[in-house]
Amino acid sequence: MKQVNGEKLLASLGEGVKDIRGRLTPDAPMDRVTWFRAGGLAELMFQPHDTDDLVTFLKLVPESVPVMVVGVGSNLLVRDGGIPGVVIRLSAKGFGDLELAGENRIRAGAICPDKNIAAMALDHGIGGFHFYYGIPGAIGGALRMNAGANGGETKDRVVEVHAVDRQGNRHVLSNADMGYTYRHSEAPKDLIFTHGVFEGYAEDKAKISRRHGRRAPAPRNGPADSRKDRRLDLQEPGRSFRLEADRRSRLPRHDDRRRADVADALQFHDQHRAGQRL
């Protein structure tokens, strides 16, 4: 594994780090923060306390140092060599807020799970958010790539997006500013989204619940192929997967798992799914 020197990078930031309220971790293991439980070390990981803390930190980091933002780690496969520079991991305490923001409006922090905003909308009879229920990940990622499913997309609900750029400047972007297209936005790549404001419409709770489309569990005593032959079992959308028994036995436990092991397993699954579609 490639050796990194997070202590040296941290020291290079100077005395200003004393004003930082969040957590700074040199040589942070990325396999502890991704759902695949694989990957090397982040040279320096920063978990900001809040947006003010994030702004203060970014103003300390030289432009020559790469900065990468990580959410809940649901769609992230980190190379075994690790990640150079700074990895910013937004914390639930500072960026996981979820609250009503007016009639049929919801304010959600960037690290708030997508399914949580769907649940709040259901609780308050706000339609238009059902598609978030089955999407793994958090609102920050949804804002960046216009996440969607089941006839709905993030662009349909966004009112405004709050962000901080690489230099620590704050921005507020409108829906039009985001430049949404299919699974893409034109927002500048250096923007770190902190929260978004979304708007739905009044709708009957029973109707919203039906739109969530929760799948019934497979029967325990069904046909032999109803459980054993399924190559991928999403027990919680995107959170965990179970390969068929003989394949799973060749996937190392997470302490020894390499990026290549996970990539190989996912390729096997994709090939199987492609065969099913033929």
Buried (B, 14 or more C-beta within 10 A) or exposed (E): EEEBEBEEBBEBBEEEBEEBEBEBBBBBBBBEBBBBBBBBBBBBBBBBBBBEBBBBBBEBBEEEBEBBBBBBBBBBBBBBBBBBBBBBBBBBBBBBBBEEBEEBBBBBBBBBBBBBBBBBBBEBBBBBBBBBBBBBBBBBBBBBBBBBBBEBBBBBBBBBBBBBBBEBEEBEBEBEBBEBEEEEBEBEEEBBBBBBBBBBEEBEBEEBEEBBEEEEEEEEEEEEEEBEEBBBEBEEBBEEBBBBEEBEEEBEEBEEBBBEBBBBBBEBBEEBEEEEEE
